[in-house]
C-alpha cells in the first residue's frame, strides 16, 4: 500500500516545487499550473494537484510581497536602485497602490511575467499584509483551480494535449509584450528631452 502512495507524494511535492520555482526561473506561472494539471493525470487527484499548486503560488507571492516590504525600499535608496527606478516612477507606483490597493493586487495576479515586480512594488508601498494575502488567496484559488483543471483536461486526451502548444504560443507572445511595457513606462516617466 505504501508503494502506491509514493508516486502521489512525489507528484504533490514536484508540483509544489515547480510552481514555486517560477519565482526565480523565467517561466510563466500559468505554464507551471497547466503542467501541474497535466502531470497529475493518473498520478494524483486533481484536487490535490490544485492544492499543491496553490501552496506553491501563495509561498512565491508571499516571498515577493515580503521582499518588497523589507528589502526593496532600502535597495531603491542605493545608487543602483535609483538608476533602475527613478523617483517619479516610484512615487507613481506607491500612490497607485495607496489609491487602488485591491485593483493593484488583482492586476498583479493576471500580469503574466510582471507579477513578481508588481508584488514587490505592492510590498514596498506598505499595502496591508492582511488585505494582500486575503485578496491574493481568493483570486489565486480561482485562477489555480481553472488553470490546473485545464491542464488536467488536456492531459486526459493526447489530441487535446497536442493543442496545448497554442496556449504556450499565446503565453509567449503575451510575455514578450509584457517585457516591453516596463521600458515604455520608464521612458514615459523619465521624460525624453524635447527635440528641437
Secondary structure, 3 states (H helix, E strand, C coil): CHHHHHHHHHHHHHHHHHHHHCCCCCCCHHHHHHHHHHHHCCCCCHHHHHHHHHHHHHHHHHHHHHHHHHHHHHHHCCHHHHHHCCHHHHHHHHHHHHHCHHHHHHHHHHCCCCHHHHHHHHHHCCCCHHHHHHHHHHHHHHHHHHHHHHHHHHHCCHHHHHHHHHHHHHHHHHHHHHHHHHHHHHHHHHCCCCCC
